[in-house]
Amino acid sequence: MKKIGIGLLGLGTRGVYFGGKVFEQFPDCEIVAVCDQRQDKINAATRVLKKDVFSSTSVEKFLSAPGLDAVVVATPDHAHKDGAIKVLKTKKHLYLEKPMAQSIEDCDAIVKAWAGSDTVFMVGLELRYCTLMRDLKAIIDSGEIGDIKIGSAVDNVSVGGDFYYHGSRRKKEYIKSLILEKGTHTLDLVNWLVDSSPVKVYASSGLDVFGGKESNKLRCRDCDKNSSCHYYVNHKNFKMDYDAIIYDKEDLCVYAEECDVPDNGLLLIDYANGARMSYMECHFTPEYSREFMFIGTKGKVTAFYNNEQEFKITVWKRHTRKLDIYLPEHGEGGHGGGDTLIVKEFLRRIRAGEHGMYGIRGARDSAAIAIAGAESEHTGMPVMIPPIPITITAD
């Protein structure tokens, strides 16, 4: 059986991690091509992959590589639209890293570009495949708590300073917002669990810990305070939460003047089915976890997620006050097993010829919430979210 040929477009840490660790564990596929606009990134990626593959700094040449069947687009967020549309035009299967894009118009342009391509298109929102979230989805869909009417989700991000404020992600011109960059994971889960699309968002945020008066050029490696600074990072060896290692990490000072991305925020979200949700994201809290709470017409469910997989679900019934506690199984691999399982599903659908856009409505809507939230932060007013422009039958 011919192996599925995988190409990596964008060779940052996430792109190389998927190529070198996740896709490579499946014997029915192989990395056949890599592409990045920087030759040094290509050189570093081929060393990690430990194999000779077709490589190019040209996207067009990359997409014509022999044996290329599917492409993982892991470019910086602002390049997602162009990369995704080019892949779809060549009728290659597409695995697009989150967030889908940085504007609602770009998200919808990608969705429209897929129409008629007869390919598998998925966005890398792998937490849907985590054991905790699958169990939570089954409980809600079973009707145990009735119809969801109100709830909340929280992203506790203790590593926000380490992950984001040492480099380009501390600037709005690069990522728009951390809710778009980071929060779309959790927002996608909320969309999926509420089983509806958002129609209105109101947001409030602040930059209360990071940023300041330090030089934009000051680096941890050169700072005379690095021995006492809680946000000092070793630029030569930095470990991400999904076990990837960065050997040349940006280490600019987190207290620099140019930092303008809020380090905390609150969203209020109205859904088409009448549900209302709040979302909170904080990048200086002590813990690194996600918390969920949904109240329905028959009861209440809560869920706790962290990378250590100390998963817990509680279900309270409305009138009997009966409390059930569930401890979901651990998953194998990053994000509670989600990294492995979403790739497994992507490859299975390619093999089975199950062409379609899977999870795309939630992916587009999660990006739309964050994008509308950024606008609401700026204007101080609620922002309406337009409906997705085409019918999605596979979601």
N, C-alpha and C positions, 0 to 999 in steps of 0.2 A: 504494500500500500504506500503510495507516494506521501511523503511528509508534507505538511502544510508549511509553506515558506513564509517566514515572518520578517518584516522589515521594521527597523527602529528609526523614526524621524524625530530628532531631538535627543541629544545624548547627555542630558544632565543626569543627576543622581537617580531620579525616578525612572527615566527611560532605560538607563543601563541596568538598574535593579531588576526591572521586568524582563529585560532580555537575558541577563546573566544568571538570574536566580529563579524567576517564576516560569517563564515560557520554556526555558531549557530543561525543566524537570519533566516535561511531557514528551515521551518518546515519539509521538506522532507529528511533531513539528520541529522546525529548526530555524535559527536565525540565519538569513541568507543575505541581508543587506542592512547597512546603517548609513545615516545621513545627518550631518550637522553643518551649519555654516562655518564652524571653526574646525580647522584641521587638527588642532591639538585635542579637541574633544573626541574626534574620530580615533586618533591614535590611542588615547586613554581607554576608549570603549573596546577596541579590538584587543587590548592587553587583558582587560577583564574577561572578555568572552573567550579568550585563549583559542582563537581560530581565525583563519583567513576568510573574510566575507567581502562581498562587493561593497565599496564605500564611495561616497561622493559628497561634495559640498553643494551640489546642484540637486534640488528636489526633483526636477524633471528626469535627470539621468538616474537617480535613485529609483524612481517609480518604474523605470524600464528595466530594472535589474532582472536577470534570468531567475525563474522559479519563484518570483515574489507573488504571494497570494493575499496576504493581509498585512496591514500596517498599524503599528502602535504610534500614535502621535503624542509625543511628550515634550513638545516645544514649549517655550514660555507662553503664558496664557494669551497674550496679545496676538500671537501667531496661530492660534488654534483654528480660527475661521479659514484662513488661506490654506493651511496644511490639510485640514479635513476636506475641504471642497476639492482640492487637487487630487486627493486620494480617491474620493467618490467618483470623480470624473473618469478616472482610469478603471473604475469598477473593481477596485480592490476592497476586501473586507476591512472595516475600520474599527479600531479600538482607540477611542479618544480620551486622553486623560482629562479629569475634571479640573476646573469648571469648564463647561462647554465652550463659553466665549465670554467676552467682557461687555457685550451689549446684547439686549434682547433681539435687536435686528440681526446681529451676527449669528446668534443662536438659531433664529428662524431661517436664515439663509442656508445654514448647514442642513437643517431638517429638509428644506425644499430641494437641496442638491442631491439628497439621497433618493428622492422619488424616481422610480424606474431603474434604479441601479442594480437591483436583484443581488444585493450583498447583505452581509450581517453588519450592523452598526450598533455598537455599544459604547457607553461612556463609563470611565473607570470609577464608578461609585460602588466600590466593592463591599461596603458595609451592609448592603442589602443581603449579602451572601454569608454574613457572620452568623454563627449559630444562635447567638442571643437574639438578633433581630428577626431571624426566621421564626423562632419560637414566639416572639412577641407578636409578629404578624399573624401567626396561626391563632393565637388567643383572641386578638381583636376581630379577626375575620369569623371566628366561631360564634360571635355575638355575646360572649360572656359579659361584656360591660355595656352592651347595647350600642347605640349610635353615638359616636364621639361628638361632643358639643364644645369642649374647651380643654386646654392643656398647655403644657410648657415643655421646652427642651433647653438644655444648658450644655454649652461647650466650656469645660474647665481646661484651660490651656496653660499649664505651668511652664511649658517650654517655649512660650511665645517669644520671649526675649532672645533665647538662643537660636530659634529657627528663623525668625523673620526680621528682626531689627538690626542685624549685623550687615545687611546687604540691600539690594535693590528693592526687596519686598517691603521696605519701610516707607516707600514713596507711592502716593496715590497714582502718579503718572505711569507707574509700572504695573501695579496690581489692582487698582481701583479701590479695593477694600479687603481686609482680612476675612470678613464674612464671606466674600466671594471666593477668596483663595482657600480658606480653611473651612468655613461654615457650611459650604454646599453639601458636604457629606451628611451632616446632621439634618439640614433642611430637606434634602432628598428623602431621608428616612421619614421625616414628618409628613411630607407629601404622600409618600407610599402608604403610611399607616392611616392617615386621615382619609386617603383614597379620594382626593379631590384636587382641583387646581386653585392656586391663590388668585385673588382678585384685587386685593388692596393691602398695602404695607405702610406702616408708620414706623419711623426709626429715630432713635436718639443715641448718641455715642460721645466718647471723649478720648482724648490722649492725655492720660493722667499720670503715667509712670515713665514711659519712654520719651525720647526726644529731650531737648534742652538747649544748652549753650556750647556744647563741645564742638570742635572742628569736624566738618564732614569728612576730613581725610584721616582723622585719628583712628588707629587700629589697635586691637587688643595686644598684638605682639610688640607694639612700641610704647604702650602706656605704662607710666610709672605706678599706676594703681591696680595693675592686673592681678596682683597677688591677693588683693582684698575685695575685688569686684565680683559680685555674685553672677554677673553675666559675661565673665571672661570665657572665651572659647579658644581651643587649640586649633588653629587653622590647618594644621598638618594631619589631624586625625579626629574627625567628628562623627559620632554615630547618630543616625536618624532613628526615629521610633519604629521604623519597619526594618531595622537591622542593616540598612545600607550604610557604608562608610564614605564620608567625603574627605578626600585627601588634600584638597585645596579650597577650604571653606573661606568665604568672605568673613572678615573679622573686624569690620568697622564698628566704631563705638555706638552703642544703643542710645546714648544720650546726645546724639548729634543734632545740630540745628535743622537739618533737612528732613528729619522724621516727621511725617504729617499723616500717617495712617493711624486711625484710632486704635487704641489698645483694649477698648471695651465698648460694648454696644448692646442695645435692646431693640428688638423688633416686635411689633404687634401685627399679626397676619390674619386677614379675613379670607375664608375659603368659599368657593362657589356653592358648596353644600350646606353652608351656614355655620360650620365649625370655626372656632377662633383659637389661635395659638399665640403664645409668646416664645421668643427665642432670645437667649442671653449668651454672649461670648465674652470671655475675659482672658487676657494674655498675661496676667500677673498673679493669678490665683495660685495657692500652694499645690493643688492636685492636678493630675492630668487624666481627665475622665469625661464621660458623657452621661447625662441624666435625662430621663424622659418621664413625663406624667400625662396621662390622658384620662379624662372623666367623661363617661358616657351615661346614657339614660338608665343603665342597670348597675353601674359600678365604676370602679377606678382601677387603673393599672399603672404601675411604675416599673422602670427598668434602669439598671445601672451597668455601664460599660467602662472598662479600662483595658490597657494593653496587657496587663497581667492576667486578664480573663477571669477576674473575680465577679463573674456575671451573676445577676440576681433579678428576678421578676417577682413582683407581688400583685395579687389580684384581690380586691376588696369588693364584696357584693353589697348592693345598696341597702337593702332592708334587713337582711340576716346578719350583716356585718361580718360575715365569714371571710377569713383571711387565708389565702393560699399563697405559698412561697415556692417558686421554681428556681432551680439552679441549672441553667443550660450547660450542655457539654462544651468542652473546650474544642476549638478548631485548630487545625494544623497550619502553621504559616502566619504571616502578618495580618493585622486587622481581624483577629479572631477567626482566622481561616478564610476570610473574605478574599484576600489576594489570590490564593490558589483556586478557590471555587469559582470566582468570576471568570478567570482565564480558562478553566476547565469547561465552563458553560459556553464561552465564546468559541472555543475550538469544537465543541460538540455540535453547535449550531452550524458551523461551517461544514463539518463532515456530513451532517444530516440534510444540508440544503435548506435549512429553516431560515430563509432570508427575511430580514425585517429589522425594525428599530426597537430594541429591547431596553426598557427603562428610560427611553429618550424623553418621554413626557415629563417624568420626575426630574431628569437631568436639566432639561430646559427650564422647568418651573423653579427649581432650586436656584439656578443662576439668576432667573428673573427676579426672585425675591431679594437676593443680595444686591442686584443692580438697582432695583427700585428703592431698596433701603438706603443705598449710597445717595441717591437723588433726594430722598426724604430727609436724610441727615443735613444735606446742603440747604434745602429750602425750608425745612421745618414744617412741611406739610405732608399729609398722606399722599401716596402715589398709587394710581391704578395700574394693574398689570393686564395687558391685552391678551386675549386667548391665543393659543398656538394656531398658526394659520392653515394647517392641513390636518386632515383626520389621521390619527395614528391608531391602527388596529392592533398592533402588537406592542404591549407596554408592560 
